[in-house]
Amino acid sequence: MSDKSFDDFLAQQLQRSSSYIEDDGFAANVMASLPVKQRLSPWLERLILAAPVTLIALLVVSQLPWRDMVRPAYGWLLTSTGTGLMATVVGMMLLVVTIPLLWVLRRSSSI
């Protein structure tokens, strides 16, 4: 029997056969005797994910040019007026309130 004819024969048999071949419970017994796979605890799964992410984030943050970023902000802070500082604080507070609020609204609308 050539490979092509065997493939055709096998395809026909699989198409005609039922989805389960009766085996007097053999498959169920084998599945019951297999060891149960142990799952990691949820906190350990989160730790395994969080540890490398945190290390990579710290590595990236350590490579940022902090002095070049802080110096202009510090200069602006020293030379700005009271109203400019107040406007900045109010804008930051609006961002801190608005972003989580939008996130909650988006989550509640998708449910």
N, CA, C and O of each residue as an XYZ file, in Angstrom:
444
protein
N       0.849     -1.165      0.000
C       0.000      0.000      0.000
C       0.904      1.240      0.000
O       1.795      1.346      0.843
N       0.695      2.150     -0.903
C       1.530      3.347     -0.990
C       1.107      4.351      0.087
O       0.036      4.235      0.681
N       1.963      5.322      0.317
C       1.681      6.327      1.355
C       0.438      7.139      1.032
O      -0.342      7.473      1.924
N       0.255      7.455     -0.243
C      -0.896      8.263     -0.646
C      -2.192      7.502     -0.406
O      -3.155      8.062      0.119
N      -2.222      6.231     -0.785
C      -3.454      5.459     -0.601
C      -3.722      5.224      0.895
O      -4.878      5.187      1.316
N      -2.660      5.065      1.694
C      -2.867      4.891      3.129
C      -3.422      6.166      3.757
O      -4.294      6.111      4.624
N      -2.910      7.318      3.311
C      -3.427      8.591      3.818
C      -4.895      8.763      3.465
O      -5.689      9.228      4.282
N      -5.255      8.380      2.226
C      -6.657      8.467      1.824
C      -7.512      7.515      2.649
O      -8.599      7.884      3.093
N      -7.026      6.291      2.857
C      -7.755      5.313      3.658
C      -7.951      5.820      5.085
O      -9.041      5.711      5.646
N      -6.891      6.373      5.666
C      -6.973      6.875      7.044
C      -7.938      8.052      7.139
O      -8.708      8.139      8.096
N      -7.908      8.947      6.176
C      -8.818     10.089      6.178
C     -10.265      9.626      6.086
O     -11.135     10.172      6.766
N     -10.533      8.622      5.249
C     -11.901      8.086      5.132
C     -12.344      7.461      6.449
O     -13.465      7.698      6.899
N     -11.482      6.670      7.068
C     -11.840      6.005      8.315
C     -12.114      7.017      9.427
O     -13.049      6.858     10.212
N     -11.300      8.035      9.480
C     -11.493      9.040     10.525
C     -12.759      9.861     10.306
O     -13.411     10.265     11.269
N     -13.108     10.105      9.062
C     -14.323     10.849      8.776
C     -15.561     10.020      9.072
O     -16.575     10.558      9.517
N     -15.492      8.733      8.834
C     -16.649      7.862      9.051
C     -16.809      7.437     10.507
O     -17.915      7.110     10.938
N     -15.726      7.439     11.257
C     -15.797      6.898     12.608
C     -16.500      7.870     13.555
O     -16.588      9.070     13.296
N     -16.992      7.317     14.651
C     -17.640      8.157     15.658
C     -16.562      8.894     16.435
O     -15.375      8.611     16.271
N     -16.963      9.836     17.277
C     -15.994     10.653     17.985
C     -15.329      9.891     19.124
O     -14.255     10.298     19.568
N     -15.927      8.790     19.623
C     -15.345      8.042     20.736
C     -15.349      6.560     20.404
O     -16.361      6.010     19.971
N     -14.218      5.928     20.610
C     -14.116      4.486     20.405
C     -14.299      3.823     21.755
O     -13.572      4.123     22.701
N     -15.246      2.941     21.849
C     -15.541      2.270     23.120
C     -14.350      1.419     23.556
O     -13.839      0.614     22.777
N     -13.910      1.597     24.801
C     -12.747      0.853     25.292
C     -12.983      0.269     26.684
O     -12.027     -0.040     27.395
N     -14.227      0.120     27.071
C     -14.610     -0.451     28.367
C     -13.977      0.299     29.538
O     -13.582     -0.322     30.525
N     -13.876      1.617     29.443
C     -13.382      2.441     30.535
C     -11.870      2.511     30.664
O     -11.358      3.039     31.651
N     -11.142      1.980     29.671
C      -9.677      1.984     29.760
C      -9.127      3.405     29.797
O      -8.276      3.719     30.629
N      -9.605      4.264     28.906
C      -9.094      5.639     28.856
C      -9.411      6.382     30.147
O      -8.573      7.136     30.642
N     -10.590      6.185     30.697
C     -10.958      6.849     31.954
C     -10.074      6.378     33.094
O      -9.668      7.182     33.933
N      -9.767      5.071     33.137
C      -8.885      4.545     34.186
C      -7.473      5.106     34.061
O      -6.849      5.450     35.065
N      -6.970      5.199     32.842
C      -5.632      5.751     32.637
C      -5.602      7.216     33.069
O      -4.666      7.641     33.746
N      -6.606      7.982     32.686
C      -6.655      9.397     33.064
C      -6.767      9.563     34.578
O      -6.183     10.487     35.145
N      -7.513      8.673     35.236
C      -7.657      8.753     36.688
C      -6.366      8.386     37.402
O      -6.117      8.874     38.505
N      -5.543      7.544     36.803
C      -4.301      7.130     37.459
C      -3.161      8.111     37.255
O      -2.136      8.003     37.928
N      -3.311      9.073     36.338
C      -2.258     10.053     36.117
C      -2.149     10.983     37.320
O      -3.154     11.283     37.965
N      -0.927     11.444     37.630
C      -0.794     12.365     38.765
C      -1.425     13.715     38.444
O      -1.404     14.180     37.304
N      -1.981     14.326     39.476
C      -2.630     15.625     39.306
C      -1.546     16.697     39.244
O      -0.642     16.734     40.078
N      -1.653     17.555     38.257
C      -0.676     18.623     38.100
C      -0.907     19.666     39.188
O      -2.021     20.164     39.349
N       0.133     19.991     39.926
C       0.043     20.970     40.999
C       0.172     22.373     40.402
O       1.080     22.647     39.617
N      -0.742     23.245     40.783
C      -0.665     24.638     40.348
C       0.078     25.454     41.384
O       0.044     25.156     42.578
N       0.747     26.484     40.911
C       1.390     27.408     41.833
C       0.330     28.261     42.498
O      -0.747     28.482     41.943
N       0.637     28.731     43.673
C      -0.318     29.607     44.348
C      -0.385     30.932     43.585
O       0.594     31.332     42.954
N      -1.526     31.611     43.638
C      -1.677     32.857     42.867
C      -0.640     33.925     43.226
O      -0.166     34.647     42.349
N      -0.286     34.027     44.510
C       0.697     35.056     44.884
C       2.070     34.730     44.316
O       2.827     35.636     43.970
N       2.404     33.430     44.216
C       3.688     33.048     43.646
C       3.719     33.302     42.134
O       4.745     33.711     41.591
N       2.596     33.060     41.462
C       2.517     33.373     40.027
C       2.724     34.861     39.798
O       3.440     35.258     38.880
N       2.092     35.692     40.638
C       2.253     37.144     40.499
C       3.684     37.574     40.789
O       4.221     38.461     40.126
N       4.302     36.934     41.792
C       5.679     37.265     42.132
C       6.628     36.905     40.993
O       7.548     37.663     40.685
N       6.406     35.754     40.370
C       7.250     35.330     39.249
C       7.121     36.316     38.089
O       8.092     36.555     37.371
N       5.953     36.880     37.904
C       5.756     37.863     36.844
C       6.276     39.238     37.252
O       6.883     39.939     36.443
N       6.039     39.625     38.505
C       6.388     40.978     38.941
C       7.884     41.174     39.126
O       8.387     42.270     38.876
N       8.607     40.158     39.551
C      10.036     40.325     39.827
C      10.834     40.736     38.587
O      11.563     41.725     38.653
N      10.729     40.021     37.456
C      11.514     40.468     36.290
C      11.029     41.805     35.735
O      11.834     42.608     35.264
N       9.721     42.051     35.788
C       9.210     43.337     35.294
C       9.770     44.472     36.131
O      10.169     45.503     35.590
N       9.803     44.292     37.462
C      10.338     45.321     38.347
C      11.829     45.529     38.097
O      12.299     46.665     38.051
N      12.568     44.440     37.938
C      14.002     44.584     37.683
C      14.278     45.305     36.368
O      15.168     46.152     36.297
N      13.525     44.975     35.336
C      13.711     45.645     34.041
C      13.350     47.124     34.150
O      14.048     47.977     33.602
N      12.248     47.432     34.864
C      11.845     48.825     35.043
C      12.917     49.604     35.807
O      13.237     50.738     35.448
N      13.470     49.000     36.854
C      14.533     49.672     37.610
C      15.776     49.882     36.754
O      16.439     50.912     36.867
N      16.091     48.923     35.909
C      17.235     49.073     35.017
C      17.014     50.224     34.039
O      17.922     51.021     33.803
N      15.832     50.311     33.480
C      15.522     51.401     32.543
C      15.573     52.746     33.258
O      16.156     53.703     32.748
N      14.960     52.818     34.447
C      14.930     54.076     35.201
C      16.344     54.484     35.604
O      16.662     55.673     35.614
N      17.196     53.517     35.937
C      18.557     53.863     36.340
C      19.373     54.449     35.193
O      20.369     55.134     35.430
N      18.964     54.189     33.956
C      19.708     54.691     32.803
C      19.216     56.051     32.314
O      19.798     56.626     31.394
N      18.152     56.569     32.920
C      17.636     57.877     32.496
C      18.571     58.989     32.951
O      19.195     58.880     34.006
N      18.673     60.054     32.168
C      19.519     61.194     32.556
C      18.779     62.084     33.570
O      18.252     63.135     33.204
N      18.743     61.665     34.829
C      17.960     62.366     35.846
C      18.401     63.802     36.040
O      17.559     64.692     36.166
N      19.690     64.047     36.067
C      20.163     65.412     36.306
C      19.692     66.350     35.202
O      19.317     67.491     35.469
N      19.712     65.868     33.964
C      19.264     66.703     32.843
C      17.760     66.940     32.881
O      17.276     67.943     32.357
N      17.020     66.024     33.495
C      15.565     66.205     33.568
C      15.167     67.045     34.783
O      14.216     67.823     34.708
N      15.875     66.899     35.892
C      15.488     67.579     37.130
C      15.930     69.032     37.126
O      15.217     69.891     37.645
N      17.082     69.324     36.558
C      17.621     70.684     36.596
C      16.656     71.719     35.992
O      16.417     72.742     36.632
N      16.087     71.504     34.788
C      15.145     72.502     34.259
C      13.873     72.612     35.113
O      13.344     73.709     35.293
N      13.384     71.488     35.636
C      12.182     71.546     36.464
C      12.455     72.309     37.755
O      11.607     73.076     38.210
N      13.615     72.109     38.343
C      13.970     72.815     39.564
C      14.132     74.310     39.285
O      13.699     75.144     40.080
N      14.754     74.642     38.163
C      14.883     76.045     37.770
C      13.530     76.694     37.550
O      13.312     77.837     37.953
N      12.621     75.968     36.912
C      11.274     76.510     36.697
C      10.564     76.718     38.030
O       9.874     77.721     38.215
N      10.730     75.772     38.963
C      10.104     75.866     40.272
C      10.615     77.089     41.033
O       9.832     77.771     41.695
N      11.921     77.378     40.948
C      12.486     78.517     41.652
C      12.080     79.850     41.047
O      11.968     80.844     41.765
N      11.858     79.890     39.741
C      11.574     81.165     39.078
C      10.098     81.401     38.814
O       9.732     82.479     38.344
N       9.236     80.433     39.097
C       7.816     80.624     38.775
C       7.115     81.415     39.866
O       7.583     81.513     41.000
N       5.983     81.972     39.484
C       5.181     82.759     40.424
C       4.223     81.848     41.169
O       4.091     80.668     40.846
N       3.566     82.399     42.156
C       2.615     81.625     42.947
C       1.436     81.132     42.127
O       0.970     80.008     42.315
N       0.948     81.975     41.211
C      -0.199     81.548     40.398
C       0.201     80.444     39.422
O      -0.589     79.544     39.138
N       1.419     80.516     38.917
C       1.885     79.454     38.025
C       1.995     78.129     38.753
O       1.627     77.084     38.218
N       2.505     78.177     39.978
C       2.592     76.960     40.778
C       1.201     76.413     41.102
O       0.966     75.206     41.039
N       0.283     77.320     41.449
C      -1.079     76.893     41.785
C      -1.763     76.278     40.574
O      -2.460     75.272     40.710
N      -1.582     76.851     39.410
C      -2.173     76.287     38.199
C      -1.596     74.899     37.917
O      -2.322     74.001     37.490
N      -0.312     74.724     38.150
C       0.312     73.418     37.945
C      -0.240     72.393     38.921
O      -0.536     71.263     38.534
N      -0.381     72.778     40.193
C      -0.910     71.870     41.201
C      -2.346     71.481     40.871
O      -2.708     70.309     40.976
N      -3.168     72.450     40.474
C      -4.561     72.159     40.116
C      -4.616     71.247     38.895
O      -5.433     70.327     38.848
N      -3.767     71.489     37.921
C      -3.731     70.623     36.741
C      -3.324     69.209     37.084
O      -3.906     68.255     36.568
N      -2.331     69.057     37.950
C      -1.920     67.720     38.380
C      -3.036     67.022     39.141
O      -3.268     65.829     38.945
N      -3.729     67.756     40.009
C      -4.832     67.156     40.765
C      -5.952     66.705     39.827
O      -6.550     65.649     40.033
N      -6.232     67.502     38.804
C      -7.249     67.103     37.827
C      -6.843     65.830     37.104
O      -7.679     64.958     36.865
N      -5.576     65.715     36.757
C      -5.104     64.488     36.108
C      -5.217     63.288     37.043
O      -5.633     62.205     36.632
N      -4.848     63.491     38.289
C      -4.887     62.387     39.251
C      -6.309     61.911     39.472
O      -6.527     60.724     39.715
N      -7.277     62.804     39.395
C      -8.678     62.423     39.597
C      -9.308     61.930     38.302
O     -10.071     60.964     38.318
N      -9.002     62.573     37.186
C      -9.677     62.280     35.926
C      -9.279     60.933     35.342
O     -10.145     60.200     34.864
N      -8.012     60.588     35.366
C      -7.557     59.340     34.740
C      -8.182     58.116     35.401
O      -8.706     57.260     34.688
N      -8.155     57.987     36.756
C      -8.834     56.824     37.347
C     -10.341     56.840     37.118
O     -10.956     55.787     36.947
N     -10.936     58.026     37.114
C     -12.372     58.117     36.872
C     -12.720     57.625     35.469
O     -13.688     56.885     35.293
N     -11.943     58.028     34.484
C     -12.182     57.543     33.122
C     -11.974     56.039     33.030
O     -12.710     55.356     32.318
N     -10.982     55.516     33.740
C     -10.734     54.073     33.743
C     -11.920     53.333     34.337
O     -12.340     52.310     33.796
N     -12.469     53.832     35.442
C     -13.624     53.184     36.083
C     -14.835     53.261     35.167
O     -15.562     52.277     35.032
N     -15.066     54.391     34.545
C     -16.210     54.527     33.636
C     -16.081     53.593     32.434
O     -17.064     52.999     31.993
N     -14.874     53.471     31.914
C     -14.674     52.564     30.783
C     -14.904     51.112     31.182
O     -15.503     50.343     30.430
N     -14.428     50.741     32.368
C     -14.623     49.365     32.842
C     -16.101     49.082     33.098
O     -16.578     47.988     32.796
N     -16.829     50.046     33.646
C     -18.243     49.797     33.953
C     -19.084     49.756     32.679
O     -20.113     49.080     32.645
N     -18.669     50.462     31.643
C     -19.451     50.432     30.403
C     -19.201     49.148     29.612
O     -20.043     48.740     28.812
N     -18.037     48.503     29.834
C     -17.743     47.271     29.097
C     -18.343     46.050     29.757
O     -18.360     44.976     29.156
N     -18.838     46.183     30.978
C     -19.416     45.043     31.695
C     -20.812     44.806     31.265
O     -21.462     43.885     31.760
